[in-house]
């Protein structure tokens, strides 16, 4: 049994549809319309499915069909039976469980079941169900938002835990103000901070942090100074920075500093001749003063040495303009050279193909014919194969046909598409071939064995 979400559009897979005569052969061309699909909702009478789309055969799984259902088809929680009794095939039925959306989402998506809310509403959680001093949920719910919550069992339970660990003494008065041994256990965090882990001899009037801090000045006075005097001596050395930092003055940024920094940067660019990359060079006809030997630019322009570089003849622009002139020294031009190369390459290599019609001459070159592209010749025999619809007898056009030397289809030798007459010409040698056919909307029994002679 499959689970479906209530009031939800879904497409289900039904099948397999097998031949009613032998019970084995898959039926792949059935017409299963809306009226052929019957639904029984949670024990109710069968009726046609509401969604109008016909079922479609799945070409990848013989005998199985996809069946769309809409929200009306899945609007009743409980068992849903889908049944199809199509002529020529054995009856097929599928059982589904239609689940409420929240339940389905809890099982198969990210929602959570809300059963806890129902249990509280129904009074299933009671004091007896939890413990002797448990919570009365109804009383607690009525107390929420009022001062009565303080007297609730939850507050009492938390309070007991705080008392057990003496945590109530952090803010409320301790049981023994002069003795911390009853409040702090040895080696707790607080006892370690206050007295190295043991507070049995702790006296608040003398050992508290406040009491200790009040004596800092007295300790310093034994050294002949005070805390204020130490701070003054460290931070306010009047001989250096003046009283209260009066000797410190702000230094604002100004235009003079801008000019000085720009001047220094400019000097560095000039020293490396980098100013000549965009500005006019000092010697237009001599690059030895601009480029150091073996720099990146000198290697790109003159193999590392530009002492003999002449811009009017050696620049890339000048060299490119003279390309035809260089070819003229050989008695030809660039166009002539390309024509000669092209003619030499194709003269012998493709002439046989031109004669057989696989390559045709055009106004700007040569092109493969459609036959040569779709069905490359692998043999000397032109084998014509015709493909028609077994039900209507009409030709099947634009169907891919490929020939293999084995029934498993592992060794493919050629392929092509059928024309409007359902025919395709395959160039093969004499022998037995296995033909495979494929086109959307058709289910062929592959392979078809053919003998070429």
C-alpha positions in Angstrom: 0.0 0.0 0.0 1.3 3.4 -1.0 0.8 6.6 1.0 -0.6 9.8 -0.6 -1.1 13.3 0.8 -4.7 14.4 1.2 -6.0 17.2 -1.1 -2.8 17.1 -3.2 -2.1 16.8 -6.9 0.0 13.7 -7.6 1.0 11.5 -10.5 1.1 7.7 -9.7 2.5 4.8 -11.6 0.1 1.9 -12.3 0.7 -1.5 -13.9 2.0 -3.7 -15.2 -0.7 -4.1 -17.9 -0.2 -7.7 -19.4 -1.9 -9.3 -22.3 -5.2 -10.9 -21.3 -4.5 -14.0 -23.5 -1.0 -15.1 -22.3 -0.7 -13.0 -19.1 2.9 -12.3 -19.9 3.3 -9.9 -22.9 3.4 -6.2 -21.8 0.7 -4.0 -23.3 2.4 -0.8 -24.3 -0.1 0.9 -26.6 -3.3 1.0 -24.5 -5.5 4.1 -24.5 -6.4 4.7 -20.9 -8.7 7.7 -20.7 -10.2 9.5 -17.7 -13.3 7.3 -17.9 -11.2 4.1 -17.8 -9.7 4.9 -14.3 -12.1 4.2 -11.4 -11.6 5.3 -7.8 -13.2 4.0 -4.5 -12.6 6.5 -1.7 -12.5 4.9 1.8 -15.0 2.1 0.9 -17.2 4.3 -1.2 -18.7 3.3 -4.6 -16.3 3.4 -7.6 -16.5 6.5 -9.8 -14.4 8.0 -12.6 -11.3 9.9 -11.6 -11.8 13.7 -11.7 -8.4 14.6 -13.3 -9.1 14.7 -17.1 -5.6 13.7 -18.4 -5.3 10.3 -20.0 -2.7 7.8 -18.7 0.6 7.6 -20.6 2.9 4.6 -21.2 6.4 4.9 -19.7 8.7 3.9 -22.5 11.4 2.9 -20.0 9.2 0.3 -18.2 7.0 -1.8 -20.5 3.5 -2.2 -19.4 3.5 0.6 -16.8 1.6 3.8 -17.2 1.7 7.2 -15.4 -1.7 8.3 -14.1 -2.3 12.0 -12.9 -4.6 12.6 -10.0 -5.9 16.0 -8.8 -6.8 17.3 -5.3 -10.4 16.2 -5.8 -9.3 12.6 -6.4 -7.3 12.7 -3.1 -9.7 14.6 -1.0 -10.9 11.8 1.3 -8.6 10.4 4.1 -8.5 6.6 4.3 -8.0 3.8 1.7 -8.2 4.8 -1.9 -8.5 2.0 -4.5 -7.6 2.8 -8.2 -8.8 0.2 -10.7 -8.5 -0.1 -14.5 -10.1 -2.8 -16.6 -8.9 -2.2 -20.2 -9.8 -4.4 -23.1 -7.0 -6.6 -24.2 -5.2 -6.5 -20.8 -5.6 -8.1 -17.4 -7.3 -6.0 -14.7 -5.0 -3.7 -12.7 -5.7 -2.1 -9.3 -3.6 -0.2 -6.8 -4.4 0.5 -3.1 -3.3 3.9 -1.5 -3.6 5.3 1.9 -4.7 8.9 1.8 -3.2 10.6 4.9 -4.0 14.1 6.4 -1.5 16.7 5.2 0.0 17.3 8.6 0.5 13.6 9.2 2.0 13.0 5.7 4.3 16.0 6.1 5.4 14.7 9.6 6.4 11.3 8.1 7.9 12.3 4.8 8.7 16.1 5.1 9.7 18.6 7.8 6.5 18.9 9.9 5.9 17.4 13.3 2.9 15.6 14.7 0.8 17.8 17.1 -0.4 14.9 19.3 0.9 16.6 22.5 -1.6 19.5 22.1 -4.5 17.1 21.8 -3.4 15.2 25.0 -3.2 18.4 27.0 -6.7 19.5 25.8 -8.2 16.1 26.6 -6.7 16.2 30.2 -4.6 13.1 29.6 -1.6 14.6 31.5 -2.5 14.6 35.2 -0.7 14.9 38.5 -1.0 11.1 39.0 0.5 10.4 35.6 3.7 12.3 36.5 4.5 12.1 40.2 3.2 12.7 43.7 3.9 16.4 43.5 3.3 16.7 39.8 1.7 19.6 37.9 -2.0 20.1 37.5 -2.0 21.3 33.9 -5.4 23.0 34.1 -4.4 24.9 37.2 -1.1 25.9 35.7 -2.7 27.1 32.4 -5.1 29.3 34.4 -2.2 30.8 36.4 0.0 31.7 33.4 0.4 35.5 33.2 -0.6 36.0 36.9 1.2 36.0 40.2 -0.4 32.6 41.0 2.3 30.9 38.8 4.8 31.5 41.6 3.0 29.0 43.8 2.7 26.4 41.1 4.4 23.0 41.3 6.9 24.0 38.7 8.2 27.0 40.7 8.3 24.8 43.8 10.3 22.1 42.0 12.8 24.6 40.6 13.1 26.3 44.0 13.9 23.0 45.7 16.7 22.4 43.3 18.2 25.8 43.9 18.0 25.3 47.7 19.7 21.9 47.4 22.8 23.5 45.9 22.6 26.7 48.0 22.1 28.7 44.9 19.3 30.6 46.7 22.1 32.1 48.9 23.6 34.0 45.9 21.0 36.7 46.1 19.1 35.9 49.4 20.6 35.9 52.9 22.8 33.0 53.7 22.0 30.8 56.7 25.2 31.7 58.4 26.6 35.1 57.6 29.9 34.6 59.3 30.6 31.0 58.2 30.6 30.0 54.5 31.3 26.4 55.1 27.5 25.7 55.2 27.0 27.6 51.9 29.9 26.6 49.7 31.2 23.1 49.2 35.0 22.7 49.0 36.6 23.1 45.5 33.5 24.6 43.9 34.1 27.4 41.4 33.1 30.1 43.9 35.1 28.6 46.7 38.2 28.4 44.5 37.8 32.0 43.5 37.3 33.3 47.0 39.6 31.1 49.1 41.6 28.6 46.9 38.9 25.9 47.3 38.2 25.9 51.0 36.1 28.6 52.8 35.9 27.2 56.4 38.0 30.1 57.8 36.5 32.8 55.6 35.5 35.9 57.6 33.5 38.4 55.4 34.5 41.5 57.5 38.2 41.0 56.7 38.4 38.5 53.7 35.8 40.0 51.4 37.0 41.6 48.2 35.6 44.9 49.3 37.5 44.8 52.6 40.7 43.9 50.8 40.4 46.7 48.2 39.9 49.4 50.9 43.4 48.6 52.2 45.2 49.2 48.8 46.1 52.8 49.7 47.3 51.7 53.1 49.7 49.2 51.5 51.0 51.7 49.1 51.5 54.2 51.8 54.1 51.8 53.3 56.2 52.5 50.2 55.8 56.2 50.6 53.3 56.8 47.8 49.6 56.4 47.0 47.7 54.8 44.2 47.0 58.2 42.6 50.7 59.0 42.8 51.7 55.8 41.0 49.2 56.5 38.2 50.5 60.0 37.8 54.1 58.9 37.6 53.3 56.4 34.9 50.9 58.3 32.7 51.8 62.0 33.3 55.4 62.6 32.9 55.2 66.4 32.8 58.8 66.8 31.7 58.0 65.0 28.5 54.3 65.6 27.5 53.3 68.4 29.9 50.6 68.4 32.5 47.5 66.3 31.4 49.1 65.8 27.9 49.5 69.5 27.2 52.7 68.8 25.2 50.8 66.6 22.7 49.7 68.5 19.6 47.7 67.3 16.6 49.5 67.3 13.2 46.9 67.8 10.5 47.4 66.6 6.9 48.0 69.4 4.4 48.6 70.2 0.8 52.4 70.5 1.3 52.5 66.8 2.4 50.5 65.8 -0.7 52.9 67.6 -3.0 55.9 66.0 -1.2 54.6 62.4 -1.5 53.6 62.9 -5.2 57.1 64.2 -5.9 58.8 61.2 -4.3 56.6 58.8 -6.3 57.2 60.7 -9.5 61.0 60.5 -9.0 60.8 56.7 -8.6 58.8 56.3 -11.8 61.3 58.5 -13.7 64.2 56.6 -12.3 62.9 53.3 -13.8 61.7 55.0 -17.1 58.2 53.9 -16.3 57.1 57.4 -17.2 57.9 56.6 -20.9 55.2 53.9 -21.1 52.5 56.6 -21.6 54.4 59.9 -21.9 56.8 60.8 -24.8 60.1 59.0 -24.6 63.3 61.1 -24.4 64.6 59.6 -27.7 61.9 58.6 -30.1 64.3 56.9 -32.5 66.5 55.2 -30.0 65.1 52.8 -27.3 68.5 52.2 -25.6 67.8 55.1 -23.3 64.3 53.9 -22.4 64.6 50.1 -22.0 67.3 48.2 -20.1 68.6 45.1 -21.8 66.8 41.9 -20.9 63.8 43.7 -19.3 60.4 42.2 -20.1 59.7 44.9 -22.8 63.1 44.6 -24.4 62.8 40.8 -24.7 59.3 41.2 -26.2 60.5 43.8 -28.8 64.0 42.9 -29.6 65.1 39.6 -28.0 66.5 41.4 -25.0 68.5 44.1 -26.8 66.8 47.2 -28.3 69.9 49.1 -29.3 69.1 48.7 -33.0 65.3 49.0 -32.7 63.8 51.4 -35.3 60.1 52.2 -34.7 59.4 53.1 -38.3 60.4 49.6 -39.5 60.5 47.3 -36.4 57.2 48.2 -34.6 54.4 45.6 -34.7 52.3 47.9 -36.8 55.0 48.3 -39.4 55.8 44.6 -39.5 52.1 43.7 -40.0 51.7 46.2 -42.9 54.6 44.6 -44.7 53.3 41.0 -44.6 52.1 41.1 -48.2 55.4 42.7 -49.2 57.3 39.7 -47.7 55.1 37.3 -49.7 55.7 39.3 -52.9 59.4 38.4 -52.6 58.4 34.8 -53.2 56.3 35.8 -56.3 52.9 35.4 -54.6 50.5 37.2 -52.2 48.8 36.1 -49.0 45.5 35.3 -50.9 47.5 33.2 -53.5 49.3 31.4 -50.7 46.0 30.4 -49.0 44.5 29.3 -52.3 47.5 27.1 -53.0 47.4 25.5 -49.6 43.7 24.8 -49.7 43.8 23.3 -53.2 46.7 21.1 -52.3 45.0 19.8 -49.2 41.7 18.9 -50.9 42.7 17.9 -54.4 43.4 14.2 -53.8 41.9 13.6 -50.4 38.3 14.4 -51.2 38.0 13.9 -55.0 36.6 10.4 -54.6 34.0 11.7 -52.2 32.9 14.5 -54.6 32.4 11.9 -57.3 30.2 9.7 -55.1 28.1 12.7 -54.1 29.1 12.8 -50.5 30.8 16.1 -50.8 29.4 18.9 -53.0 31.1 22.1 -54.2 29.7 25.4 -53.2 30.4 29.0 -54.0 32.8 29.4 -51.0 34.1 25.8 -50.5 33.0 22.2 -50.1 30.3 20.7 -47.8 29.3 17.2 -46.8 25.9 16.1 -48.0 23.2 15.2 -45.5 23.4 11.5 -46.5 27.2 11.5 -45.8 26.6 13.0 -42.3 23.6 10.9 -41.3 24.6 7.6 -42.8 28.4 7.4 -43.3 29.2 4.6 -45.8 30.7 1.5 -44.2 30.0 -0.9 -47.0 29.4 -1.1 -50.7 25.7 -2.1 -50.7 23.0 0.6 -50.4 20.4 -1.2 -48.2 17.0 0.5 -48.1 15.0 -0.1 -44.9 11.3 0.9 -44.7 9.5 1.6 -41.3 5.7 1.8 -41.0 3.2 1.9 -38.1 2.0 -1.6 -37.4 -1.4 -0.3 -36.4 -2.1 2.2 -39.2 0.3 1.1 -41.9 1.5 4.7 -42.3 5.2 5.5 -42.7 7.2 6.6 -39.6 9.3 9.6 -40.5 12.2 11.1 -38.5 12.9 7.8 -36.7 16.5 7.0 -35.7 17.7 3.7 -37.1 21.1 2.2 -36.4 22.7 -1.0 -37.5 24.8 -3.3 -35.3 26.7 -6.5 -35.9 25.5 -8.0 -32.7 22.0 -8.5 -31.1 23.1 -6.7 -27.9 23.8 -3.5 -29.8 27.3 -3.1 -28.6 29.0 -2.8 -32.0 27.2 0.0 -33.9 28.4 0.5 -37.6 26.1 3.2 -39.0 22.9 5.1 -38.3 20.4 7.5 -40.0 16.9 9.0 -39.8 14.0 7.8 -41.9 12.6 10.3 -44.5 8.9 11.3 -45.0 8.3 7.9 -46.7 9.6 6.1 -43.7 12.7 4.9 -45.6 16.4 5.1 -44.8 19.4 4.0 -46.9 22.3 2.4 -45.0 25.6 1.5 -46.8 26.6 -1.9 -45.6 28.7 -4.9 -46.6 26.9 -8.3 -47.2 25.9 -10.0 -44.0 23.5 -10.2 -41.1 22.7 -7.0 -39.2 20.6 -6.1 -36.2 18.6 -2.9 -36.6 17.5 -0.8 -33.7 14.7 1.9 -33.9 13.9 4.8 -31.6 11.4 7.6 -31.7 9.4 9.4 -29.0 5.8 8.1 -28.8 6.7 4.7 -30.3 7.8 1.5 -28.6 9.7 -0.8 -31.0 10.6 -4.4 -30.4 14.4 -4.2 -30.9 16.4 -5.5 -32.6 15.0 -6.3 -36.1 17.3 -8.8 -37.9 18.0 -8.1 -41.5 20.2 -9.8 -44.1 22.1 -7.6 -46.6 23.2 -9.3 -49.9 
